[in-house]
Amino acid sequence: MIQSRPTEPIESPATSRRARGRPPDEAKHAAILAAARELFFSGGPRRLTMEAVARAAGVSKVTVYAHFNDLPGLIRAVILAQRARMTQTLDDLPTDAETLRQRLVEFGHGLMIYLTSDEFLTLQRLLAAQAPQHPWLGPIVYQEGAEATWSKLAGLLAAAVERGDLRPHDSLLAAEQLLGMWQGFQATALMIGGCPKPTSEVLRVRIERSVDLILAAHAPTRSGDCQGDQTA
């Protein structure tokens, strides 16, 4: 069965409050979120301020605060929206082993296209440089981004166990191993400009081989197979 995530998302009282009274304007909400994403991914928290978002979205600062109580809440919303786009492939659970493999490969390919993009690498470098000045930033980005994606992938593997498509295993660990194989040393090399960006075809081969390894490692035992370690 899937284990619980190591930690719970950080959420301040300010970011958990819901605006009261008149429902927020959806168009303004979307404009604010889009402006915040552009500022965050192009310049990190250094460029992302409530004032800058208001200017970019064409609204007042009061309107920004009406939709998002504070800067951590706004950044959290940006990360949640990005995560939703990246993990939507995992929303519909597979119905058998074949569609499980297909869903994993599809998700992995989309994820790695993003994780090797200039946009993502630029953001990671900015976060590494600026996180010491913003100690609240790292937990939000990690817990709502990487950790939540890891947990969702583990849930997909746990559901496959319940259907009988995989035998019981530590789904959280298997998901971590799969994500690790997809990224490999390439993640560090790309961060420091040590290797060229892989092509979509190269990524797909890497993803398919990694998925096949994990599925083979946890494939259900067939009737008649030997159980346990029979070596002397």
C-alpha atoms as one frame of an Amber mdcrd trajectory, in Angstrom:
protein
   0.000   0.000   0.000   1.067   3.571  -0.569   2.735   5.181   2.405   1.914
   8.650   3.612   4.038  11.491   2.303   7.068  12.284   4.498   5.782  15.731
   5.447   2.637  17.765   5.141   2.482  20.895   2.948   3.281  24.133   4.704
   0.281  26.403   4.765   0.091  29.571   6.822  -3.213  30.797   8.262  -3.130
  33.613   5.735  -2.846  31.298   2.749  -5.568  28.962   4.033  -8.197  31.662
   4.430 -10.807  31.922   1.710 -12.016  35.253   0.474 -15.467  36.075   1.793
 -18.337  37.943   0.253 -18.560  38.426  -3.490 -17.087  35.547  -5.578 -13.737
  36.451  -7.203 -13.674  37.510 -10.836 -12.462  34.411 -12.702 -10.921  36.414
 -15.550  -8.938  38.573 -13.138  -7.956  35.496 -11.142  -6.598  33.831 -14.281
  -4.786  37.013 -15.328  -3.151  37.350 -11.911  -2.072  33.704 -11.905  -0.680
  33.957 -15.451   1.258  37.120 -14.590   2.627  35.530 -11.428   3.726  32.429
 -13.332   5.538  34.514 -15.945   7.370  36.528 -13.301   8.176  33.492 -11.171
   9.525  31.330 -13.980  11.499  34.139 -15.581  13.008  35.728 -12.497  12.120
  33.718  -9.439  10.933  35.280  -6.166  13.250  38.264  -6.710  10.973  39.578
  -9.465   7.710  38.241  -8.070   6.075  40.819  -5.840   2.431  41.627  -5.362
   3.040  45.039  -6.945   4.755  43.537  -9.989   1.965  41.013 -10.454  -0.654
  43.754 -10.272   1.120  45.750 -12.985   1.595  42.742 -15.234  -2.009  41.578
 -14.795  -3.460  45.046 -15.306  -5.233  45.090 -11.947  -4.813  46.926  -8.670
  -2.673  45.603  -5.831  -5.836  45.464  -3.722  -7.324  43.064  -6.283  -4.263
  40.816  -6.110  -4.556  40.644  -2.319  -8.273  39.939  -2.627  -7.500  36.797
  -4.660  -4.271  35.744  -2.900  -3.721  36.793   0.696   0.069  36.986   0.545
   3.111  36.213  -1.604   3.587  32.633  -0.290  -0.062  31.942  -1.119   0.391
  33.285  -4.638   3.548  31.230  -5.239   1.808  28.143  -3.885  -1.030  28.704
  -6.378   1.501  28.975  -9.224   3.161  25.700  -8.210  -0.194  23.937  -7.816
  -1.314  25.049 -11.277   1.944  23.858 -12.838   1.700  20.523 -11.024  -1.875
  20.035 -12.209  -0.771  20.487 -15.825   2.139  18.079 -15.424   0.214  15.304
 -13.659  -3.137  15.406 -15.449  -2.101  12.232 -17.319  -2.286  10.407 -13.985
  -5.819  11.536 -13.178  -7.571   8.717 -15.051  -6.518   5.421 -13.539  -5.499
   2.662 -15.987  -7.715  -0.387 -16.204  -5.071  -3.029 -16.952  -1.326  -3.651
 -17.175  -1.080  -2.464 -20.789  -2.696   0.886 -20.147  -0.631   1.220 -16.954
   2.575   1.080 -18.988   1.167   3.469 -21.569   0.099   5.963 -18.885   3.477
   5.820 -17.131   5.408   6.371 -20.366   3.129   9.217 -21.406   3.447  10.899
 -18.022   7.211  10.379 -17.869   7.775  11.791 -21.324   5.764  14.928 -20.611
   7.432  15.384 -17.244  10.962  15.026 -18.613  10.294  17.365 -21.524   9.458
  19.954 -18.878  12.291  19.078 -16.454  14.845  19.473 -19.246  13.348  22.723
 -20.559  15.172  26.039 -20.377  12.279  27.443 -18.348  12.615  24.827 -15.625
  16.414  24.945 -15.495  16.403  28.735 -15.247  13.928  28.577 -12.372  15.953
  25.924 -10.516  19.120  28.002 -10.743  17.277  31.059  -9.469  15.738  29.110
  -6.599  19.100  27.679  -5.566  20.565  31.176  -5.447  17.638  32.870  -3.716
  16.277  30.212  -1.349  18.630  31.193   1.525  17.056  34.663   1.540  13.538
  33.154   1.437  13.525  30.168   3.841   9.775  29.650   3.358  10.189  29.228
  -0.402  11.934  25.857  -0.645   9.338  23.897   1.368   6.478  25.322  -0.718
   8.120  24.540  -4.064   9.291  21.076  -2.993   6.228  19.897  -1.110   3.657
  21.201  -3.584   5.747  20.341  -6.636   8.168  17.426  -6.545   6.890  15.667
  -3.430   3.223  15.854  -4.397   4.035  14.578  -7.905   5.982  11.701  -6.367
   3.031  10.882  -4.111   0.565  10.965  -7.003   2.743   8.620  -9.068   2.963
   6.280  -6.081  -0.817   6.308  -5.896  -1.017   5.118  -9.487   1.284   2.187
  -8.670  -0.673   1.394  -5.500  -3.908   1.295  -7.502  -2.250  -1.183  -9.882
  -1.497  -3.411  -6.894  -5.144  -3.306  -5.846  -6.222  -4.359  -9.367  -3.700
  -7.188  -9.365  -1.602  -5.729 -12.208   1.390  -5.468  -9.864   2.268  -7.490
  -6.795   2.373  -5.738  -3.396   5.406  -3.507  -2.914   6.456  -0.182  -1.434
   4.761   2.048  -4.006   6.306   5.238  -2.649   9.802   3.799  -3.000   9.066
   2.419  -6.484   7.785   5.813  -7.609  10.930   7.480  -6.281  13.101   4.938
  -8.089  11.215   5.518 -11.337  11.571   9.295 -11.089  15.253   8.869 -10.272
  15.879   6.670 -13.313  14.107   9.141 -15.563  16.332  11.983 -14.407  19.630
  10.241 -13.644  22.915  12.187 -13.699  21.463  14.165 -16.572  19.616  16.438
 -14.110  22.841  17.665 -12.510  24.642  17.944 -15.832  21.894  20.096 -17.323
  21.864  22.383 -14.301  25.540  23.251 -14.763  25.503  23.189 -18.558  27.595
  20.032 -18.651  25.665  18.257 -21.392  23.348  19.153 -24.269  19.596  18.937
 -23.816  18.357  15.433 -24.764  16.011  15.091 -27.685  12.431  13.938 -27.262
  13.362  10.575 -28.819  16.262  10.038 -26.418  14.023  10.874 -23.469  11.322
   8.459 -24.613  13.782   5.543 -24.866  15.092   6.278 -21.379  11.562   6.528
 -19.980  10.316   3.329 -21.609  13.292   1.303 -20.361  12.871   2.656 -16.830
   9.151   1.904 -16.815   9.768  -1.613 -18.071  12.324  -2.225 -15.298   9.929
  -1.126 -12.560   6.986  -3.072 -13.994   9.103  -6.204 -14.401  10.432  -5.894
 -10.840   6.891  -5.834  -9.437   5.056  -7.995 -11.960   2.490 -10.310 -10.361
   3.602 -13.868  -9.746   2.046 -16.201 -12.287   0.330 -19.405 -11.272   2.859
 -22.206 -11.031   5.868 -19.943 -10.477   8.153 -20.779  -7.598   7.437 -18.788
  -4.442  10.250 -17.269  -2.435  13.952 -18.009  -2.567  14.528 -21.687  -3.242
  18.322 -21.570  -3.216  20.101 -23.709  -0.658
